[in-house]
Amino acid sequence: MARPILLAVDDDVNVLEAVVQDLRRQYGATYRVMRAASAQAALDTLAQLKSRQEPVALICSDQRMPGITGVEFLERSRELYPESKRVLLTAYADTEAAIQAINSARIHYYLNKPWDPPEEKLYPVLSDLLEDWHAGYQPPFEGLRVIGHRWSLKDHKVRTFLSSNHVPYRWMDIAGSDDALKLMNDLQLDATRLPVVLFPDGSALVDPEPAELATRVGLRTQAAQDFYDIVVVGAGPAGLAAAVYGASEGLRTLVVEPQAPGGQAGSSSKIENYLGFPSGVTGADLGRRAHIQATRFGAEFLTQRATGLRIDGQYRFIQLADGREVSSHVVLLALGVHYRKLTIPGAERLTGRGIYYGAALVEAVSCKDEDVFVVGGANSAGQAALHFARYARKVTMLVRGAGLAATMSKYLIDEIARTSNIELQAFTQVVEAFGEERLEALQLKGPDGERRVPASSLFVFIGAAPGTEWLPASLMRDEYGFLLAGPDLRSDGKQPDGWRESREPFLLESSVPGVFVAGDVRHGSIKRVASAVGEGSIAVQFAHQYLAGF
Ligand SMILES: Cc1cc2nc3c(=O)[nH]c(=O)nc-3n(C[C@H](O)[C@H](O)[C@H](O)COP(=O)(O)OP(=O)(O)OC[C@H]3O[C@@H](n4cnc5c(N)ncnc54)[C@H](O)[C@@H]3O)c2cc1C
C-alpha cells in the first residue's frame, strides 16, 4: 500500500510550513505529508489523489482563507474522501464557529493556533485520530479495474483478453455496482462508453483495441529484431513446443499470438490425459509454463495477430494486424482451430451477451447459482459442463445424438454421471435464441417437439474450423480449409503445384517451401494436446534441415 497522506492547507505560507514541519517530524516515516496554499488547490490535489486511488488519512485546514473557508473546504473534501479525518485550525476568536462546524461539516477536531508544544497540543490529538482512521481503513484494490456490462460483447472480449494473458483485474458491472458508477463520475468518464479499463495510476482506456490494451499492460507488440530464423504463428501447444525446441537449439525464434500462450488448451479447465500430469493440468497452467520455458531459452513473443504471409525468394514475411511485418527464413503455422458458430436466428446478435463460444472461463463466476446450457457432446463440452457445474445451479447439456458415448472420453462421461447438477438432454437442438439486450430464452427442439425455455447463458461447442482464409492461395488446403503438408500434398503421386525444389517436401512442410504446419490446423491431425506438442517439436527438426540448405 502507498503511504497514506496527511494534507495541510493554509494560505499563510509561514503557518503552512510550520504545520508541515511538525507533521513530518512526528509522522514522516509512516505518512506522506503534502501541502496546499488554498482551499481550491487542496480540492484539486484531493481529486488527483482520488483518481490515483491514494489514501488520505487526515486533512488539516486553516479556517480563515480567502474564497473558501476552512469549514466549507473540509465539508467539500468529504465528497472525495469521506473516511479521512478532518481537523480545523482556528484562531481563538473562531472557536465558536469551529464548535458548530463539528456538527455541520462533520469535523473531527479543531485546534487553536498556536499549538506549541506540539507534543502536548498537536500530536496526542492527531495520533488518536490516525489510529481511528487506520482501524476503519480498507486499502483499495491496487490492480486493474474493468468497468463494463456483463451482457456486452466488448466487455467480454476485454475480460477474456486480460484473463487469458494472466493480467489480474477486478471487474465491476456498471448495472450492479454503485461503486462503479461513482468511480466513473469521479473520473468524469462517460458511463455510456464502456468498457473502461482503469489503471492504478488513475489513467483509463475507454473501449480499447487489443493492441492498445496489450501495450498498456506491458505485453510486447513490436519485434525486437529485424530478422528471425523461424517465426511461429500461434502459441497453442504446437507453437509453444516449436518455440521451446527452436529457441533451445539456438534458432532465433519469434512467436506471434494475439491471445495468451496456451491456445485452445488454455480454455480447457482440466486436461487429464496429457502425459506426466496424473491429476490433470489446466490448459492455462500448461500454456503459462511452456511460455516461461520458451522465454527462458530466448524465444520472443509478440501479442499480435498474423494477417498475411508474403514470400519473396528465400525470405518469408508475416504481416501483422498493426500493419508491421516480421521476416524470417522459416514460418511455422500452428494456428489451431476456432469454434464453429451457431447459425440459428438470434445467435449472432447475442454472441457475447449470453451466447459464448469455447469454455469462456471468465464467465463461469458470473453464472453463479444460475442455469447454464452447454451445446455439444465432445470432450470440450464435457469439460466445460463439469467446470460450470461448480458455479451454476444447474447445467443442461444439449446433444443432437443419443448420448455422449460416441463422442466423449469415458472418464468425462463417468464424471458427468456423478455430478448431480448436470442434466443431459439427448436428441435435442437449439433452434432459436431470444433476447433484446441479452439472451433471455432458447427454443429447443427435442424428441417431444419444440419448447421455449428461459436461459441466460449458452456455451457452444459444435466443432471447429481452421482460420486459414488469410493465407495465400499457394498454400494447399483441403475442402474445409485445413492445411496440407508433407505426404498429403501428393496424394496423386505428383509434386504440389508450383513446387520448384528438387527435393520432396519435408514431413509437415506445406506446399510453400520453408512454411511448415503443425497441430490442429494440419489436415489429418489428431486433435490432442500431445499430438500438437509432438508436431511442433518435429517441425523444428525439419526447419533445421531446411535451413541447412542455405
Ligand atoms: C475446451 C477444450 C478442451 C480440450 N481438452 C483436451 C484434453 O483434455 N486433452 C487433449 O489432448 N486435448 C484437448 N483439447 C484439444 C487440444 O486443446 C487441441 O488439440 C490443441 O490445443 C491443439 O493445439 P494447437 O497448437 O494445434 O492449436 P491451438 O491450441 O488451437 O492454438 C492455436 C493458436 O494459434 C493462434 N492463432 C490462430 N490464428 C492466428 C493468427 N492469424 N495469428 C496469430 N495467432 C493465431 C490462436 O490464438 C491459438 O492460440 C481440448 C480442446 C478444447 C477447446
The ligand as a MOL file (V3000), in Angstrom:
LIG
                    3D

  0  0  0     0  0            999 V3000
M  V30 BEGIN CTAB
M  V30 COUNTS 53 58 0 0 0
M  V30 BEGIN ATOM
M  V30 1 C -12.2040 -26.8950 -24.1230 0
M  V30 2 C -11.1980 -27.8430 -24.7220 0
M  V30 3 C -10.7490 -28.9150 -24.0060 0
M  V30 4 C -9.7910 -29.7800 -24.5340 0
M  V30 5 N -9.3470 -30.8040 -23.7670 0
M  V30 6 C -8.3840 -31.6040 -24.2350 0
M  V30 7 C -7.8620 -32.6530 -23.4140 0
M  V30 8 O -8.3000 -32.8360 -22.2960 0
M  V30 9 N -6.8510 -33.3780 -23.9240 0
M  V30 10 C -6.3290 -33.1750 -25.1540 0
M  V30 11 O -5.3750 -33.8530 -25.5280 0
M  V30 12 N -6.8190 -32.2200 -25.9650 0
M  V30 13 C -7.8260 -31.4210 -25.5340 0
M  V30 14 N -8.3310 -30.4490 -26.3380 0
M  V30 15 C -7.7830 -30.2860 -27.6900 0
M  V30 16 C -6.4670 -29.5310 -27.6520 0
M  V30 17 O -6.6040 -28.3860 -26.8540 0
M  V30 18 C -6.0240 -29.1630 -29.0520 0
M  V30 19 O -5.8830 -30.3270 -29.8150 0
M  V30 20 C -4.6800 -28.4230 -29.0260 0
M  V30 21 O -4.7960 -27.2450 -28.2610 0
M  V30 22 C -4.2060 -28.0770 -30.4360 0
M  V30 23 O -3.0540 -27.3110 -30.3310 0
M  V30 24 P -2.5850 -26.3270 -31.4910 0
M  V30 25 O -1.3470 -25.6810 -31.0000 0
M  V30 26 O -2.5520 -27.0580 -32.7610 0
M  V30 27 O -3.7500 -25.2770 -31.6620 0
M  V30 28 P -4.4780 -24.3100 -30.6510 0
M  V30 29 O -4.4040 -24.8230 -29.2740 0
M  V30 30 O -5.8010 -24.0690 -31.2480 0
M  V30 31 O -3.6210 -22.9790 -30.7160 0
M  V30 32 C -3.5690 -22.2060 -31.8840 0
M  V30 33 C -3.1780 -20.7950 -31.5330 0
M  V30 34 O -2.9860 -20.0680 -32.7250 0
M  V30 35 C -3.4530 -18.7640 -32.5480 0
M  V30 36 N -3.7650 -18.1760 -33.8420 0
M  V30 37 C -4.7430 -18.5340 -34.7020 0
M  V30 38 N -4.7320 -17.7330 -35.7780 0
M  V30 39 C -3.7120 -16.8490 -35.5860 0
M  V30 40 C -3.2110 -15.7670 -36.3480 0
M  V30 41 N -3.7420 -15.4310 -37.5180 0
M  V30 42 N -2.1620 -15.0720 -35.8490 0
M  V30 43 C -1.6010 -15.4180 -34.6710 0
M  V30 44 N -2.0330 -16.4380 -33.9270 0
M  V30 45 C -3.0890 -17.1400 -34.3610 0
M  V30 46 C -4.6910 -18.9410 -31.6840 0
M  V30 47 O -4.9890 -17.7320 -30.9880 0
M  V30 48 C -4.2680 -20.0650 -30.7620 0
M  V30 49 O -3.7370 -19.5800 -29.5570 0
M  V30 50 C -9.2880 -29.5730 -25.8320 0
M  V30 51 C -9.7600 -28.5000 -26.5870 0
M  V30 52 C -10.7000 -27.6360 -26.0310 0
M  V30 53 C -11.1870 -26.4840 -26.8260 0
M  V30 END ATOM
M  V30 BEGIN BOND
M  V30 1 1 1 2
M  V30 2 1 2 3
M  V30 3 2 2 52
M  V30 4 2 3 4
M  V30 5 1 4 5
M  V30 6 1 4 50
M  V30 7 2 5 6
M  V30 8 1 6 7
M  V30 9 1 6 13
M  V30 10 2 7 8
M  V30 11 1 7 9
M  V30 12 1 9 10
M  V30 13 2 10 11
M  V30 14 1 10 12
M  V30 15 2 12 13
M  V30 16 1 13 14
M  V30 17 1 14 15
M  V30 18 1 14 50
M  V30 19 1 15 16
M  V30 20 1 16 17
M  V30 21 1 16 18
M  V30 22 1 18 19
M  V30 23 1 18 20
M  V30 24 1 20 21
M  V30 25 1 20 22
M  V30 26 1 22 23
M  V30 27 1 23 24
M  V30 28 2 24 25
M  V30 29 1 24 26
M  V30 30 1 24 27
M  V30 31 1 27 28
M  V30 32 2 28 29
M  V30 33 1 28 30
M  V30 34 1 28 31
M  V30 35 1 31 32
M  V30 36 1 32 33
M  V30 37 1 33 34
M  V30 38 1 33 48
M  V30 39 1 34 35
M  V30 40 1 35 36
M  V30 41 1 35 46
M  V30 42 1 36 37
M  V30 43 1 36 45
M  V30 44 2 37 38
M  V30 45 1 38 39
M  V30 46 1 39 40
M  V30 47 2 39 45
M  V30 48 1 40 41
M  V30 49 2 40 42
M  V30 50 1 42 43
M  V30 51 2 43 44
M  V30 52 1 44 45
M  V30 53 1 46 47
M  V30 54 1 46 48
M  V30 55 1 48 49
M  V30 56 2 50 51
M  V30 57 1 51 52
M  V30 58 1 52 53
M  V30 END BOND
M  V30 END CTAB
M  END
